[in-house]
Amino acid sequence: MPVMDSKIFDELRTSAATDPTAALQRLIECLLEQRQFHQAFDASLMAIRLRLGLPVIWTGKLDDVDDKLRTEIEEGYLDACRMVGFRLLEADQPGDAWYYLRHLTDRRETTSCFENYTPGDESREDYINVAVHEGVAPVAGFRQVLDHYGICNAITLFDSAMSQQPREQRLAVAPLLIADLHAQLQTNLRSEIQQQSGSPPAESMIADMIADRDWLFGEHAYHVDTSHLSAVVRFAREVEAADVLRLALDLCRYGLRLDKQFQFASEEPFADTYTAHAVWFEGLLSANSKSAAWQTARDYFRAKAENLSYEEHGAGPAEVYVAFLAKTGHPRDALTAIRQFIPAGAATSGFAPAAAELAAASGEYDLLAEIGAERNEIVTFATGVLAAAQKESVHSNRGSGMRIDETDLL
């Protein structure tokens, strides 16, 4: 710990009685200059108590003061957390910074700072822990993992941490891993093709590179870690962006050419890993119910939902079918699929939208009410009948010329 200049002790002793506010402010400035951030926080709390007329050494509790004073104490505490937390981040101490910044209710500023912050070698693990495990800046955290620890560690982290994070964060992070592995495989294939044929391939997509080069594949041949390949393809299930889906499909095209020993099975309805995922990605990319790819995917996953029992496989196969219909613009059919294939009270993973969400997307509130009545789910039933009544009321008021702002109903 840095040694304080003896002058500050004299200054504090002199000004404590005449101008205690200035004395504390001078102390805070000195502590910040000396990078003694935790002590600066303690001094800031003293300054808050002094400003509010409380004892500098206060042993009371927030419950003991009136609402107005309690609010002022809490606001002062958050200001001190903000000041010290961001100073610690600037000093490359992300773990200690989060100790204070986690108390802030508005995380936008914290997220922005973590996203634009580059940790040093010694602080990188602390940074990744806060960015990923605390959900502060997961994309930036995973970039650090990919850049400094590699795809293997990124895959392990995604599997262990991201299942606990909101879907939006998984959707933001998964494309990083897909693009990274796709680029690795492209590079490795291009290198082998050049080595074997004497010139680099003209093609850029993996499926095109391997189309007429059977010699790339043999019993023991692979060009990227096959466990990484199957994991990243699995992560791509939730992806929605077309450009990322195309990369994932490209990876599947490669996986299908591998020897069977390298085509690791997944859980149903994706047990046949690369075949099932390729059908899924192609169906999502087409999204046109008249296209052969969409119809193939619909039939494939419907068959899984029909033939794989809930008792043995849980709701997963049915959820995937429901999700496919919802993602490709068929919310009514998805709601009907819930009615047909997901039993009342079934434990679900959240992969597919909820029945109420599908009813809102399709306007089929009567169908939602029917499902609630059939299953003796009174809240589902009430949601359906109330939403239907609300919809009818809006239409009636429009017909009578009354202006209704539907945002007031949300």
LORO-269320 format. One line per field, with one value per residue (C-alpha): residue in three letters; x, z, y. Coordinates in nm, 4 decimals. Example, Ala and Ser with C-alpha at 12.3 -4.5 7.8 and 13.67 -1.06 7.14 Angstrom:
2
res (ALA  SER)
xx (1.2300  1.3670)
zz (0.7800  0.7140)
yy (-0.4500  -0.1060)
This chain:
410
res (MET  PRO  VAL  MET  ASP  SER  LYS  ILE  PHE  ASP  GLU  LEU  ARG  THR  SER  ALA  ALA  THR  ASP  PRO  THR  ALA  ALA  LEU  GLN  ARG  LEU  ILE  GLU  CYS  LEU  LEU  GLU  GLN  ARG  GLN  PHE  HIS  GLN  ALA  PHE  ASP  ALA  SER  LEU  MET  ALA  ILE  ARG  LEU  ARG  LEU  GLY  LEU  PRO  VAL  ILE  TRP  THR  GLY  LYS  LEU  ASP  ASP  VAL  ASP  ASP  LYS  LEU  ARG  THR  GLU  ILE  GLU  GLU  GLY  TYR  LEU  ASP  ALA  CYS  ARG  MET  VAL  GLY  PHE  ARG  LEU  LEU  GLU  ALA  ASP  GLN  PRO  GLY  ASP  ALA  TRP  TYR  TYR  LEU  ARG  HIS  LEU  THR  ASP  ARG  ARG  GLU  THR  THR  SER  CYS  PHE  GLU  ASN  TYR  THR  PRO  GLY  ASP  GLU  SER  ARG  GLU  ASP  TYR  ILE  ASN  VAL  ALA  VAL  HIS  GLU  GLY  VAL  ALA  PRO  VAL  ALA  GLY  PHE  ARG  GLN  VAL  LEU  ASP  HIS  TYR  GLY  ILE  CYS  ASN  ALA  ILE  THR  LEU  PHE  ASP  SER  ALA  MET  SER  GLN  GLN  PRO  ARG  GLU  GLN  ARG  LEU  ALA  VAL  ALA  PRO  LEU  LEU  ILE  ALA  ASP  LEU  HIS  ALA  GLN  LEU  GLN  THR  ASN  LEU  ARG  SER  GLU  ILE  GLN  GLN  GLN  SER  GLY  SER  PRO  PRO  ALA  GLU  SER  MET  ILE  ALA  ASP  MET  ILE  ALA  ASP  ARG  ASP  TRP  LEU  PHE  GLY  GLU  HIS  ALA  TYR  HIS  VAL  ASP  THR  SER  HIS  LEU  SER  ALA  VAL  VAL  ARG  PHE  ALA  ARG  GLU  VAL  GLU  ALA  ALA  ASP  VAL  LEU  ARG  LEU  ALA  LEU  ASP  LEU  CYS  ARG  TYR  GLY  LEU  ARG  LEU  ASP  LYS  GLN  PHE  GLN  PHE  ALA  SER  GLU  GLU  PRO  PHE  ALA  ASP  THR  TYR  THR  ALA  HIS  ALA  VAL  TRP  PHE  GLU  GLY  LEU  LEU  SER  ALA  ASN  SER  LYS  SER  ALA  ALA  TRP  GLN  THR  ALA  ARG  ASP  TYR  PHE  ARG  ALA  LYS  ALA  GLU  ASN  LEU  SER  TYR  GLU  GLU  HIS  GLY  ALA  GLY  PRO  ALA  GLU  VAL  TYR  VAL  ALA  PHE  LEU  ALA  LYS  THR  GLY  HIS  PRO  ARG  ASP  ALA  LEU  THR  ALA  ILE  ARG  GLN  PHE  ILE  PRO  ALA  GLY  ALA  ALA  THR  SER  GLY  PHE  ALA  PRO  ALA  ALA  ALA  GLU  LEU  ALA  ALA  ALA  SER  GLY  GLU  TYR  ASP  LEU  LEU  ALA  GLU  ILE  GLY  ALA  GLU  ARG  ASN  GLU  ILE  VAL  THR  PHE  ALA  THR  GLY  VAL  LEU  ALA  ALA  ALA  GLN  LYS  GLU  SER  VAL  HIS  SER  ASN  ARG  GLY  SER  GLY  MET  ARG  ILE  ASP  GLU  THR  ASP  LEU  LEU)
xx (0.0000  0.1418  0.2520  0.0492  0.2339  0.2455  0.1070  -0.2389  -0.2515  -0.1721  -0.4287  -0.7006  -0.6158  -0.6304  -0.9488  -1.1523  -1.3023  -1.3361  -1.4426  -1.5002  -1.6629  -1.3544  -1.1366  -1.3163  -1.3128  -0.9373  -0.8988  -1.1013  -0.8908  -0.5683  -0.6932  -0.7940  -0.4550  -0.2876  -0.5224  -0.6510  -1.0002  -1.1587  -1.0535  -1.1852  -1.5213  -1.5202  -1.4315  -1.7127  -1.9634  -1.8372  -1.8869  -2.2462  -2.3216  -2.1655  -2.3644  -2.6903  -2.6269  -2.5606  -2.2727  -1.9504  -1.9400  -2.3000  -2.4089  -2.7748  -2.9790  -3.1660  -3.4868  -3.4368  -3.4619  -3.7494  -3.8127  -3.6625  -3.3370  -3.3184  -3.3511  -3.0745  -2.8439  -2.9094  -2.8526  -2.5257  -2.4163  -2.4846  -2.2942  -1.9955  -2.0239  -2.0330  -1.7330  -1.5111  -1.6274  -1.5376  -1.2047  -1.1223  -1.2125  -0.9831  -0.7126  -0.7564  -0.9227  -1.2496  -1.3276  -1.3040  -1.4888  -1.7826  -1.8008  -1.9253  -2.0873  -2.3174  -2.5241  -2.6201  -2.9763  -2.9113  -2.6524  -2.6300  -2.3315  -2.1577  -2.2205  -2.0882  -1.7700  -1.7039  -1.7716  -1.5180  -1.2586  -0.9540  -0.8183  -0.4523  -0.3026  -0.3336  -0.6938  -0.8298  -0.9780  -1.1513  -1.2844  -1.4205  -1.5841  -1.7722  -1.8441  -1.9741  -2.0833  -2.2412  -2.3898  -2.2468  -2.0834  -2.0893  -1.9940  -1.6847  -1.6010  -1.6172  -1.4014  -1.1356  -1.1712  -1.1443  -0.8510  -0.6459  -0.7633  -0.9036  -1.2219  -1.1981  -1.2211  -1.4920  -1.7045  -1.6600  -1.7535  -2.0584  -2.1829  -2.1283  -2.2319  -2.4645  -2.7486  -2.8083  -2.8130  -3.1052  -3.1716  -3.0783  -2.7262  -2.6921  -2.8073  -2.5407  -2.2549  -2.3226  -2.2397  -1.8873  -1.8170  -1.9791  -1.7773  -1.4537  -1.4830  -1.6019  -1.2961  -1.0646  -1.2135  -1.1956  -0.8284  -0.7418  -0.9254  -0.7706  -0.4256  -0.4693  -0.6212  -0.3296  -0.0809  -0.2363  -0.3277  -0.0669  -0.3099  -0.5629  -0.9333  -1.1359  -1.4370  -1.4973  -1.7770  -1.6860  -1.9626  -1.8251  -1.4657  -1.5466  -1.8115  -1.5806  -1.2864  -1.3655  -0.9971  -1.0271  -1.2217  -1.1028  -1.1570  -0.9339  -0.9514  -1.0776  -0.9716  -1.1033  -1.1661  -1.4797  -1.6099  -1.5807  -1.7698  -2.0654  -2.0834  -2.0836  -2.3501  -2.5600  -2.5144  -2.6499  -3.0016  -3.1299  -2.9608  -3.1904  -2.9636  -2.9523  -2.5800  -2.4968  -2.7405  -2.5591  -2.2277  -2.3861  -2.5332  -2.1913  -2.0446  -2.3150  -2.2287  -1.8751  -1.9891  -2.2002  -1.8886  -1.6965  -1.6534  -1.9363  -1.7007  -1.6706  -2.0427  -2.1267  -2.4914  -2.6900  -3.0171  -3.3479  -3.4815  -3.1249  -2.9857  -2.8573  -2.6545  -2.5561  -2.8566  -3.1079  -2.9320  -2.8934  -3.2679  -3.3312  -3.1024  -3.2306  -3.5907  -3.5242  -3.3383  -3.6197  -3.9076  -4.1370  -4.4059  -4.4212  -4.0508  -3.9290  -3.6757  -3.9442  -4.1803  -3.9010  -3.8114  -4.1760  -4.2359  -3.9078  -3.9676  -4.3391  -4.2570  -4.0181  -4.2863  -4.5391  -4.3170  -4.0897  -4.2803  -4.2818  -4.2143  -3.8818  -3.7668  -3.9502  -4.0992  -3.7863  -3.8967  -4.2340  -4.0745  -3.8447  -4.1404  -4.3318  -4.0263  -3.9756  -4.3320  -4.3084  -3.9711  -4.0931  -4.4073  -4.6767  -4.7798  -5.1302  -4.9908  -4.7352  -5.0136  -5.2007  -4.8816  -4.8595  -5.2158  -5.1349  -4.7896  -4.7005  -4.8913  -5.0516  -4.8042  -4.5075  -4.1625  -4.0307  -3.6944  -3.8179  -3.6797  -4.0247  -4.2449  -4.5151  -4.8778  -4.9801  -4.7007  -4.8144  -5.1748  -5.0691  -4.8720  -5.1595  -5.4580  -5.5975  -5.7138  -6.0164  -5.7853  -5.5730  -5.8853  -5.9845  -5.6426  -5.6739  -6.0192  -5.9120  -5.6150  -5.7882  -5.5363  -5.7471  -5.4859  -5.4341  -5.8111  -5.8509  -5.5694  -5.7428  -6.0921  -5.9701  -5.7420  -6.0263  -6.2613  -6.0011  -5.9461  -6.3201  -6.3492  -6.0750  -6.2430  -6.5823  -6.4409  -6.2709  -6.5980  -6.7739  -6.5131  -6.3573  -5.9811  -5.8002  -5.4266  -5.3543  -5.0290  -5.2425  -5.3594  -5.0108)
zz (0.0000  -0.0908  0.2003  0.2392  0.2440  0.6027  0.4852  0.4341  0.8000  0.8993  0.6554  0.7911  1.1517  1.0745  0.8660  1.0436  1.2891  1.0571  0.7289  0.7669  0.4234  0.2534  0.4693  0.3512  -0.0101  0.0123  0.1632  -0.1147  -0.3794  -0.2166  -0.1871  -0.5532  -0.6555  -0.4539  -0.6141  -0.2716  -0.4100  -0.1308  0.1251  -0.1046  -0.0974  0.2840  0.2906  0.0437  0.2755  0.5595  0.3384  0.2666  0.6382  0.7155  0.4386  0.5664  0.9277  1.0507  1.2814  1.0904  1.2792  1.2321  1.3759  1.2920  1.0295  0.7265  0.8799  1.1648  0.9469  0.7547  0.3871  0.2567  0.4459  0.3551  -0.0141  0.0111  0.1868  -0.0782  -0.3643  -0.2073  -0.1646  -0.5327  -0.6382  -0.4367  -0.5928  -0.9396  -0.8764  -0.7211  -0.9497  -1.2707  -1.1241  -1.0444  -1.3983  -1.5372  -1.3107  -1.4703  -1.1674  -1.3186  -1.0384  -0.7704  -0.9973  -1.0267  -0.6460  -0.6552  -0.9984  -0.9432  -0.7102  -0.9854  -1.1049  -1.4535  -1.6040  -1.9421  -1.8488  -1.6835  -1.9847  -2.2205  -2.0187  -1.9977  -2.3693  -2.4578  -2.2040  -2.2880  -1.9884  -1.9262  -1.9002  -1.5214  -1.5116  -1.8085  -1.6096  -1.3691  -1.6668  -1.8364  -1.5123  -1.4805  -1.8525  -1.9058  -1.5763  -1.4501  -1.7947  -1.8111  -2.1555  -2.2766  -2.6370  -2.5338  -2.2790  -2.5378  -2.7759  -2.5062  -2.4622  -2.8367  -2.8828  -2.5845  -2.4849  -2.8067  -2.9349  -2.7030  -2.3914  -2.5517  -2.6216  -2.2662  -2.1271  -2.3520  -2.2399  -1.8713  -1.8480  -2.1268  -2.0498  -1.7389  -1.9326  -2.1240  -2.4754  -2.6185  -2.4839  -2.6282  -2.9644  -2.9445  -2.8479  -3.0598  -3.3914  -3.2620  -3.2098  -3.5386  -3.7371  -3.5579  -3.6209  -3.9778  -4.0463  -3.8950  -4.1101  -4.4227  -4.3587  -4.2920  -4.6003  -4.8206  -4.6936  -4.7616  -5.1049  -5.2000  -5.0649  -5.2497  -5.5786  -5.6006  -5.6060  -5.3635  -5.4193  -5.6077  -5.3863  -5.0619  -4.8955  -4.7371  -4.9115  -5.2471  -5.1518  -5.0626  -5.3289  -5.5836  -5.3612  -5.2106  -5.1420  -4.8536  -4.6588  -4.5420  -4.2443  -4.0208  -4.1982  -4.0429  -4.0659  -3.7422  -3.3976  -3.4513  -3.0959  -3.1489  -3.4752  -3.3250  -3.0275  -3.2399  -3.4725  -3.1634  -3.0412  -3.3753  -3.3210  -3.1740  -3.4287  -3.6438  -3.8629  -4.2160  -4.2676  -3.9508  -4.0420  -4.3737  -4.1927  -3.9630  -4.2624  -4.4275  -4.1191  -4.1401  -4.5030  -4.3905  -4.0954  -4.3229  -4.5192  -4.2149  -4.1337  -3.9095  -3.6140  -3.6111  -3.6435  -3.2744  -3.1825  -3.0143  -2.8229  -3.0033  -3.2283  -3.3422  -3.2749  -3.6320  -3.5688  -3.9075  -4.1015  -3.8535  -3.8150  -4.1897  -4.2305  -3.9530  -4.0974  -4.4545  -4.3365  -4.1432  -4.4363  -4.6803  -4.4462  -4.7482  -4.6776  -5.0485  -5.0710  -5.0639  -4.7888  -4.5579  -4.6176  -4.5620  -4.2297  -4.1215  -4.1987  -4.0402  -3.7072  -3.7014  -3.7362  -3.4432  -3.2328  -3.3215  -3.2776  -2.9843  -2.6604  -2.3879  -2.1286  -2.2929  -2.4548  -2.2662  -2.4435  -2.6486  -2.9837  -2.9661  -2.8598  -3.1616  -3.3944  -3.2300  -3.2502  -3.6187  -3.7035  -3.4952  -3.6374  -3.9953  -3.9514  -3.8609  -3.5043  -3.5303  -3.6436  -3.3630  -3.1093  -3.2490  -3.2205  -2.8496  -2.8117  -2.9954  -2.8761  -2.5436  -2.2509  -1.9840  -1.7099  -1.9145  -1.8134  -2.1030  -2.1771  -2.3154  -2.6619  -2.8106  -2.7479  -2.4839  -2.5864  -2.4881  -2.7001  -3.0007  -2.9443  -2.9408  -3.2636  -3.4412  -3.2811  -3.1947  -2.8445  -2.8623  -2.9382  -2.6362  -2.4202  -2.5545  -2.4657  -2.1143  -2.0675  -2.1972  -1.9624  -1.6603  -1.6695  -1.5450  -1.6016  -1.9632  -2.0123  -1.8546  -2.0665  -2.3816  -2.3014  -2.1685  -2.4666  -2.7026  -2.5259  -2.5337  -2.9055  -2.9709  -2.7638  -2.9647  -3.2922  -3.1673  -3.0595  -3.3946  -3.5693  -3.3612  -3.4518  -3.1040  -3.1165  -2.9170  -2.8746  -2.8491  -2.6708  -2.3715  -2.3595  -2.3300)
yy (0.0000  0.3435  0.5601  0.8774  1.2078  1.3320  1.6663  1.5190  1.4186  1.7760  1.9142  1.6871  1.7705  2.1429  2.1494  1.8776  2.1278  2.4280  2.2666  1.8901  1.8639  2.0029  1.7783  1.4667  1.5810  1.6344  1.2871  1.1243  1.2981  1.1805  0.8220  0.8182  0.9588  0.6826  0.4237  0.3259  0.2819  0.0791  0.3373  0.6103  0.4353  0.4301  0.7993  0.8737  0.7069  0.9263  1.2313  1.1249  1.0846  1.4207  1.5930  1.4430  1.5442  1.1906  1.0939  1.0250  0.6942  0.5817  0.2497  0.2935  0.1075  0.2321  0.1059  0.3539  0.6664  0.8244  0.7521  1.0758  1.0339  0.6663  0.7543  1.0146  0.7657  0.5015  0.7468  0.8599  0.4985  0.4254  0.7384  0.6173  0.2698  0.4240  0.6495  0.3826  0.1020  0.2827  0.3984  0.0344  -0.0686  0.2025  0.0604  -0.2856  -0.4412  -0.5715  -0.8147  -0.5470  -0.3034  -0.5405  -0.5644  -0.2038  -0.1762  -0.4744  -0.2562  -0.0100  -0.0620  0.0751  -0.1592  0.0120  0.2276  -0.0676  -0.2890  -0.0233  0.0210  -0.3526  -0.3949  -0.1263  -0.2320  -0.4432  -0.6343  -0.6992  -1.0466  -1.0570  -0.9343  -1.1311  -1.4189  -1.1802  -0.9862  -1.2993  -1.4084  -1.0787  -1.0365  -1.3908  -1.5437  -1.2224  -1.1544  -0.8013  -0.8182  -1.1808  -1.1107  -0.9153  -1.1841  -1.4598  -1.2591  -1.2576  -1.6344  -1.6999  -1.4637  -1.5798  -1.9306  -2.0760  -2.2357  -2.5378  -2.3207  -2.1079  -2.4163  -2.5438  -2.2023  -2.1742  -2.5153  -2.4424  -2.0777  -1.9716  -2.2119  -1.9983  -1.6717  -1.5158  -1.6421  -1.3014  -1.3426  -1.6936  -1.5584  -1.2879  -1.5204  -1.8320  -1.6572  -1.5834  -1.9525  -2.0527  -1.7982  -1.8868  -2.2609  -2.2061  -1.9886  -2.2511  -2.5250  -2.3093  -2.2375  -2.6012  -2.7266  -2.4596  -2.5535  -2.9253  -2.8684  -2.6445  -2.8940  -3.1874  -3.0187  -2.7479  -2.4565  -2.3113  -2.3803  -2.1227  -2.1918  -2.0060  -2.2032  -2.5346  -2.7305  -2.6175  -2.6983  -3.0584  -3.1278  -3.2944  -3.3787  -3.7150  -3.7649  -3.5199  -3.7822  -4.1176  -4.3411  -4.1318  -3.7955  -3.4753  -3.1119  -2.9662  -3.1140  -3.3209  -3.2716  -2.8959  -2.9302  -3.1163  -2.8784  -2.5623  -2.7036  -2.7731  -2.4156  -2.2900  -2.4279  -2.1040  -1.8781  -1.6647  -1.4498  -1.5907  -1.5318  -1.7268  -2.0051  -2.0436  -2.0896  -2.3487  -2.5327  -2.5249  -2.6928  -2.9589  -3.0284  -3.1027  -3.3128  -3.5322  -3.6268  -3.7444  -4.1105  -4.2331  -4.2685  -3.8871  -3.8157  -3.8055  -3.8548  -3.5800  -3.5878  -3.6253  -3.4912  -3.4155  -3.7641  -3.7918  -3.4791  -3.3434  -3.4739  -3.3332  -3.0000  -2.9612  -3.0164  -2.7613  -2.4922  -2.5414  -2.5180  -2.1975  -2.0443  -2.1132  -2.0148  -2.0452  -2.3025  -2.3882  -2.4715  -2.8301  -2.7479  -2.6071  -2.8975  -3.1485  -2.9866  -2.9637  -3.3313  -3.4393  -3.2687  -3.3430  -3.7113  -3.6795  -3.5103  -3.7808  -4.0849  -4.0012  -4.0500  -3.7872  -4.0579  -4.1485  -3.8242  -3.5498  -3.2495  -3.1761  -3.3252  -3.1503  -2.8208  -2.8311  -2.8848  -2.6000  -2.3738  -2.4517  -2.3540  -2.0365  -1.9315  -1.9736  -1.7643  -2.0187  -1.9301  -2.0796  -2.4141  -2.3921  -2.3355  -2.6334  -2.8393  -2.7545  -2.8779  -3.2019  -3.2942  -3.1307  -3.2819  -3.0661  -2.9821  -3.1031  -2.9843  -2.7761  -2.6159  -2.2843  -2.3601  -2.2999  -1.9940  -2.0274  -2.0839  -1.7302  -1.5818  -1.7850  -1.6797  -1.3152  -1.3633  -1.5390  -1.3678  -1.7134  -1.6280  -1.8569  -2.1480  -2.0549  -2.0543  -2.3967  -2.5359  -2.3929  -2.5453  -2.8868  -2.8954  -2.7460  -2.4605  -2.1739  -1.9001  -2.0092  -2.0129  -1.6691  -1.5286  -1.6503  -1.5230  -1.1877  -1.1290  -1.2225  -0.9818  -0.7078  -0.7618  -0.7447  -0.4280  -0.2602  -0.3545  -0.2334  0.1027  0.1438  0.0745  0.3388  0.6000  0.6137  0.6486  0.3816  0.3675  -0.0054  0.0639  0.1582  -0.2012  -0.3483)
